[in-house]
Amino acid sequence: MVNLTEDDESWIEICEVFYDDDHTPILYTEKGISVAGETKEELKTQLEQMLSCLNKPVLIKADFNNNRLKMMVEDADSYKLD
């Protein structure tokens, strides 16, 4: 989960987060993820993963300010992480 608070508006979204080898968050998708799949089992798996993230800390934008990669992207697959 990422806290995307800006100005006076505060909200949290479930985003896809990418970590480096040291488990430091380095990148997250610009928009929250949605539930989609080809089967009901895929939907169930995604929902279970989303529920499990509620037990983890909420990340804030400063958690991604690690001087290695400082950007939010819509399509993280288009970026190579060194």
MDTraj code that builds the backbone (N, CA, C; nanometers):
import mdtraj as md
import numpy as np

residues = "MET VAL ASN LEU THR GLU ASP ASP GLU SER TRP ILE GLU ILE CYS GLU VAL PHE TYR ASP ASP ASP HIS THR PRO ILE LEU TYR THR GLU LYS GLY ILE SER VAL ALA GLY GLU THR LYS GLU GLU LEU LYS THR GLN LEU GLU GLN MET LEU SER CYS LEU ASN LYS PRO VAL LEU ILE LYS ALA ASP PHE ASN ASN ASN ARG LEU LYS MET MET VAL GLU ASP ALA ASP SER TYR LYS LEU ASP".split()
xyz = np.array([
    [0.0836, -0.1168, 0.0000],
    [0.0000, 0.0000, 0.0000],
    [0.0886, 0.1239, 0.0000],
    [0.0444, 0.2216, -0.0724],
    [0.1195, 0.3462, -0.0811],
    [0.0255, 0.4612, -0.0458],
    [0.0709, 0.5473, 0.0439],
    [-0.0035, 0.6670, 0.0798],
    [0.0269, 0.7720, -0.0255],
    [-0.0729, 0.8119, -0.0991],
    [-0.0554, 0.9050, -0.2114],
    [-0.1065, 1.0440, -0.1778],
    [-0.0997, 1.0820, -0.0530],
    [-0.1508, 1.2108, -0.0068],
    [-0.0853, 1.3261, -0.0820],
    [-0.1701, 1.4181, -0.1277],
    [-0.1243, 1.5392, -0.1941],
    [-0.2102, 1.6542, -0.1462],
    [-0.1478, 1.7634, -0.1163],
    [-0.2186, 1.8827, -0.0692],
    [-0.3084, 1.8454, 0.0484],
    [-0.4361, 1.8729, 0.0358],
    [-0.5290, 1.8449, 0.1446],
    [-0.6021, 1.7123, 0.1272],
    [-0.5760, 1.6413, 0.0191],
    [-0.6434, 1.5145, -0.0061],
    [-0.5535, 1.3995, 0.0374],
    [-0.6120, 1.3075, 0.1117],
    [-0.5360, 1.1935, 0.1614],
    [-0.6025, 1.0635, 0.1178],
    [-0.5245, 0.9728, 0.0607],
    [-0.5773, 0.8416, 0.0266],
    [-0.4641, 0.7409, 0.0186],
    [-0.5014, 0.6151, 0.0303],
    [-0.4072, 0.5032, 0.0231],
    [-0.4565, 0.4111, -0.0870],
    [-0.3635, 0.3610, -0.1681],
    [-0.3985, 0.2659, -0.2736],
    [-0.3102, 0.1426, -0.2614],
    [-0.3632, 0.0323, -0.3086],
    [-0.2812, -0.0873, -0.3210],
    [-0.2145, -0.0782, -0.4565],
    [-0.0821, -0.0628, -0.4554],
    [-0.0025, -0.0496, -0.5772],
    [0.0944, -0.1668, -0.5859],
    [0.1402, -0.1937, -0.7052],
    [0.2464, -0.2923, -0.7217],
    [0.3770, -0.2229, -0.6854],
    [0.4524, -0.2827, -0.5929],
    [0.5768, -0.2237, -0.5452],
    [0.6925, -0.3152, -0.5824],
    [0.8010, -0.2552, -0.6278],
    [0.9216, -0.3292, -0.6649],
    [1.0316, -0.2962, -0.5650],
    [1.1073, -0.3969, -0.5272],
    [1.2125, -0.3830, -0.4273],
    [1.3469, -0.4215, -0.4877],
    [1.4559, -0.3641, -0.4327],
    [1.5891, -0.4054, -0.4762],
    [1.6313, -0.5293, -0.3966],
    [1.7546, -0.5731, -0.4173],
    [1.8042, -0.6938, -0.3509],
    [1.8125, -0.6788, -0.1990],
    [1.8178, -0.5558, -0.1509],
    [1.8231, -0.5299, -0.0064],
    [1.6837, -0.5093, 0.0524],
    [1.5796, -0.5360, -0.0273],
    [1.4403, -0.5211, 0.0153],
    [1.4016, -0.3752, 0.0408],
    [1.4691, -0.2839, -0.0270],
    [1.4356, -0.1422, -0.0210],
    [1.3367, -0.1134, -0.1332],
    [1.2231, -0.0506, -0.1025],
    [1.1292, -0.0193, -0.2112],
    [1.1900, 0.0837, -0.3054],
    [1.1826, 0.0551, -0.4351],
    [1.2455, 0.1444, -0.5318],
    [1.1486, 0.1981, -0.6364],
    [1.0338, 0.1363, -0.6517],
    [0.9438, 0.1757, -0.7600],
    [0.8034, 0.1275, -0.7274],
    [0.7033, 0.2079, -0.7622],
    [0.5664, 0.1604, -0.7506],
    [0.4847, 0.2110, -0.8679],
    [0.3793, 0.1381, -0.8998],
    [0.2951, 0.1776, -1.0111],
    [0.2181, 0.3034, -0.9746],
    [0.1999, 0.3875, -1.0715],
    [0.1388, 0.5181, -1.0490],
    [-0.0069, 0.5058, -1.0061],
    [-0.0752, 0.4087, -1.0574],
    [-0.2151, 0.3877, -1.0238],
    [-0.2285, 0.2593, -0.9434],
    [-0.3264, 0.2578, -0.8559],
    [-0.3537, 0.1377, -0.7789],
    [-0.3928, 0.0226, -0.8707],
    [-0.3746, -0.0981, -0.8211],
    [-0.4056, -0.2142, -0.9040],
    [-0.5531, -0.2495, -0.8912],
    [-0.6040, -0.3179, -0.9895],
    [-0.7416, -0.3645, -0.9867],
    [-0.7405, -0.5171, -0.9836],
    [-0.8539, -0.5732, -0.9575],
    [-0.8663, -0.7190, -0.9541],
    [-0.9157, -0.7640, -1.0906],
    [-0.8373, -0.8491, -1.1547],
    [-0.8746, -0.9019, -1.2854],
    [-0.8046, -1.0349, -1.3057],
    [-0.8625, -1.1181, -1.3854],
    [-0.8001, -1.2465, -1.4148],
    [-0.8830, -1.3246, -1.5139],
    [-0.8277, -1.4355, -1.5565],
    [-0.8975, -1.5193, -1.6532],
    [-0.9883, -1.6210, -1.5861],
    [-0.9653, -1.6463, -1.4568],
    [-1.0461, -1.7442, -1.3851],
    [-1.0844, -1.6903, -1.2477],
    [-1.1824, -1.7534, -1.1867],
    [-1.2205, -1.7159, -1.0509],
    [-1.1062, -1.7432, -0.9547],
    [-1.0275, -1.8454, -0.9807],
    [-0.9129, -1.8774, -0.8935],
    [-0.8084, -1.7655, -0.8977],
    [-0.7841, -1.7084, -1.0148],
    [-0.6911, -1.5959, -1.0261],
    [-0.7428, -1.4758, -0.9478],
    [-0.8722, -1.4505, -0.9547],
    [-0.9308, -1.3402, -0.8782],
    [-0.9151, -1.3649, -0.7292],
    [-0.9396, -1.4883, -0.6880],
    [-0.9262, -1.5239, -0.5467],
    [-0.7837, -1.5023, -0.4987],
    [-0.6866, -1.5441, -0.5782],
    [-0.5453, -1.5278, -0.5424],
    [-0.5106, -1.3802, -0.5283],
    [-0.5539, -1.2989, -0.6235],
    [-0.5252, -1.1553, -0.6167],
    [-0.5889, -1.0917, -0.4940],
    [-0.7124, -1.1276, -0.4654],
    [-0.7793, -1.0713, -0.3479],
    [-0.7091, -1.1130, -0.2188],
    [-0.6630, -1.2364, -0.2120],
    [-0.5896, -1.2827, -0.0941],
    [-0.4591, -1.2053, -0.0774],
    [-0.3892, -1.1801, -0.1885],
    [-0.2653, -1.1021, -0.1825],
    [-0.2934, -0.9588, -0.1380],
    [-0.4034, -0.9015, -0.1858],
    [-0.4403, -0.7662, -0.1450],
    [-0.4719, -0.7624, 0.0042],
    [-0.5447, -0.8614, 0.0530],
    [-0.5759, -0.8659, 0.1956],
    [-0.4498, -0.8813, 0.2797],
    [-0.3541, -0.9609, 0.2315],
    [-0.2313, -0.9805, 0.3093],
    [-0.1485, -0.8526, 0.3173],
    [-0.1580, -0.7661, 0.2179],
    [-0.0811, -0.6410, 0.2220],
    [-0.1331, -0.5472, 0.3306],
    [-0.2559, -0.5679, 0.3761],
    [-0.3106, -0.4836, 0.4822],
    [-0.2391, -0.5063, 0.6152],
    [-0.1628, -0.6145, 0.6252],
    [-0.0854, -0.6438, 0.7464],
    [0.0555, -0.5867, 0.7404],
    [0.0874, -0.5177, 0.6329],
    [0.2212, -0.4608, 0.6148],
    [0.2139, -0.3097, 0.6326],
    [0.3276, -0.2457, 0.6574],
    [0.3246, -0.1001, 0.6744],
    [0.2846, -0.0285, 0.5455],
    [0.2208, 0.0858, 0.5631],
    [0.1869, 0.1714, 0.4489],
    [0.3122, 0.2488, 0.4119],
    [0.3491, 0.2416, 0.2849],
    [0.4666, 0.3141, 0.2366],
    [0.4242, 0.4558, 0.1982],
    [0.5172, 0.5478, 0.2088],
    [0.4943, 0.6852, 0.1660],
    [0.5944, 0.7184, 0.0561],
    [0.5711, 0.8270, -0.0139],
    [0.6584, 0.8620, -0.1261],
    [0.8050, 0.8720, -0.0846],
    [0.8314, 0.9187, 0.0368],
    [0.9701, 0.9328, 0.0835],
    [1.0403, 0.7974, 0.0934],
    [0.9654, 0.6884, 0.1083],
    [1.0258, 0.5554, 0.1138],
    [1.0917, 0.5181, -0.0184],
    [1.0548, 0.5866, -0.1245],
    [1.1092, 0.5573, -0.2572],
    [1.2187, 0.6550, -0.2973],
    [1.2533, 0.7472, -0.2119],
    [1.3565, 0.8460, -0.2401],
    [1.4917, 0.7902, -0.1967],
    [1.5452, 0.6996, -0.2774],
    [1.6681, 0.6309, -0.2398],
    [1.7858, 0.6635, -0.3317],
    [1.7714, 0.7693, -0.4107],
    [1.8773, 0.8155, -0.5015],
    [1.9155, 0.7130, -0.6076],
    [1.8415, 0.6054, -0.6210],
    [1.8674, 0.5109, -0.7281],
    [1.7626, 0.5246, -0.8373],
    [1.6412, 0.5402, -0.7950],
    [1.5332, 0.5555, -0.8914],
    [1.4238, 0.6360, -0.8241],
    [1.3974, 0.7541, -0.8742],
    [1.3012, 0.8430, -0.8106],
    [1.1874, 0.8714, -0.9064],
    [1.1100, 0.7731, -0.9381],
    [0.9989, 0.7983, -1.0280],
    [0.8849, 0.7016, -1.0009],
    [0.7690, 0.7465, -1.0329],
    [0.6524, 0.6606, -1.0328],
    [0.6178, 0.6391, -1.1789],
    [0.5870, 0.5163, -1.2138],
    [0.5533, 0.4882, -1.3530],
    [0.4246, 0.4086, -1.3609],
    [0.3548, 0.4267, -1.4677],
    [0.2316, 0.3519, -1.4895],
    [0.2636, 0.2094, -1.5313],
    [0.3656, 0.1921, -1.6140],
    [0.4000, 0.0596, -1.6632],
    [0.5437, 0.0289, -1.6229],
    [0.5606, -0.0293, -1.5061],
    [0.6941, -0.0558, -1.4528],
    [0.7698, -0.1563, -1.5384],
    [0.6997, -0.2398, -1.6147],
    [0.7666, -0.3389, -1.6981],
    [0.8520, -0.2744, -1.8065],
    [0.8256, -0.1490, -1.8390],
    [0.9012, -0.0830, -1.9445],
    [1.0341, -0.0280, -1.8942],
    [1.0621, -0.0431, -1.7651],
    [1.1850, 0.0068, -1.7072],
    [1.2736, -0.1079, -1.6614],
    [1.4031, -0.0936, -1.6854],
    [1.5006, -0.1917, -1.6407],
    [1.5559, -0.1462, -1.5067],
    [1.5550, -0.2330, -1.4094],
    [1.6118, -0.2000, -1.2791],
    [1.7511, -0.2611, -1.2698],
    [1.8518, -0.1790, -1.2470],
    [1.9895, -0.2292, -1.2368],
    [2.0158, -0.2872, -1.0996],
])
top = md.Topology()
chain = top.add_chain()
for i, resn in enumerate(residues, 1):
    res = top.add_residue(resn, chain, resSeq=i)
    for name in ("N", "CA", "C"):
        top.add_atom(name, md.element.get_by_symbol(name[0]), res)
traj = md.Trajectory(xyz[None], top)
